[in-house]
Amino acid sequence: MVTVILWSAFGVTLAVGSLLMCFSMPATVGLGVALVVFSIGTGLYACWVTRRVGFTARVFEKAVQPVDKFRGLNGPAYLMVAAGFVWISVWCVAVIGAVNFRFPGLTILALVVSLAWTAEVMRNVANLTASRVIALYYLRGMQSSVQFSFQRALSYNLGSACLGSLFVPTIEALRILARGLNLLEGEDEFMFSCAHCCLNVMNAVFEFGNSWAFVHIAAYGRGFVQASRSTWNQFEGQPGMPALADADITSSVCFLTGVTSGALCVALAGSWTFVTHKHYTATVSLMAFYVGYLMTRIGMALPQACVGCYYVCYAENPRSRLFEDSPIGERLNKMKEDGQDAVGVAPTPRFVHAIMMRGTEHSDTEACCNMQRGKDAKRRRPPCHRAWKADVTKCTSHQSIPLVSHRVGTQASHRLIKVTPTIPETINLRKLLFDATMASD
């Protein structure tokens, strides 16, 4: 199923983008080019996550098994889809009327953002309902009432749903952007510092606002921030669990499902509009994509909630009999045996920077000694600390240059090159590390 969704998103968006370009109007050509570019990115992403597809499919299969035990668990999602349809119908009338406003562009933009937030709230209400039922089944062995859980999500947990709907998409989007900058910063140390700083900031913010929080909101009635911290702390309590949860592609699969549905809506609505009202083809196509995407995302709340409960409940009680043959436990054991840091993720190659440390031999050696002892690590850390780490194995005096281990690559995949100088006091540590870099290449 996961493979079908990934490659369907690629094929459908490519076909619909080509169709829009065939309409030969400037607006439709622009939309078509955007869809074609997105389809190319989707294809590259599908190739990149190939190693994760099997694991994700197994987690999906295990996570949705409890749904059959609860009659009517799909009901809240269907109700939210119906409510979303009614709200979107009213919204379309509002968009048409916004054309006569003094600032139509700003008004329509505000309506678009408002609709996205409203649809996200509806999706999270269905998410909270399913999360409470599934989480109590995993943690307490209870069969909670679906109706009571739905009423609780619409009343007691509605504030957390609104807050999470506002911050979770924003935080996750900025975190993805920071990751991309961290991968593309290249050889520029200033760019690296900015990208690394942004990534650290977003990782810190992610602990206070993430999508895993909805499980604890539903099960324990906690606030959004408190639930975010508690779920992430549980992940950190299990070795390898943060990396495993961070590498999960369930949200990407649900997102691409919505995109595929929106593209199909464009194919139908755009073709009909081109025949009947040619000048409105681009506008109707854009609205059809937006509406189709949002409606599908609301409908995908149940499987995404099941997967979230599966991860969080496993982290809370991994020895439960319900997780005896869990793919998460098998993957964690395999990661522990192989020494991996992520699930099926190939390490990102890093180019080895030339070492450019300022100062004399005495200051270079003293900096390495301080790095080993943990003193003034931030102040004395060389500017290229990402590409290498000098591990001093012997710091008895500054008269002899210590043994240096040159680390090449990322934390997940690295190799050590040990170089022992033979002529003390005359070999500059800067030249020594540069020679080690050239030897590694």
Buried (B, 14 or more C-beta within 10 A) or exposed (E): EBBEBBBBBBBBBBBBBEBBBEBEBEBBBEBBEEBBEBBBEBBEBBEEBEEBBEBBBBBBEBBBEBBEEBEEBBBBBBBBBEBBEEBBEEBBEEBEEBEEEEEEEEBBEEBBEEBBBBBBBBBBBBBBBBBBBBBBBBBEEEEBBBEEBBEBBBEEBBEBBBBBBBBBBEBBEBBEBBBEBBEEBEEEBEBBEBBBEBBEEBEEBBBBBBBBBBBBBBBEEBBBBBBBBBBBEBBEEBEBBBBBBBBBBBBBBBBBBBBBBBBBBBBEBBBEBBEEEEEBBBEBBBBBBBBBBBBBBBBBBBBBBBBBBBBBBBBBEBEBEBBEEBBBBEBBEBBEEEEBBBBBBEBEEBEBBEBEBEEEBEBBBBBBBBBBEEEEEEEBBBBBBBBBBBBBEEBEEBEEBBBBBBBBBEEBBBEEBEBEBEEEEEBBBBEBBBBBBEEBE
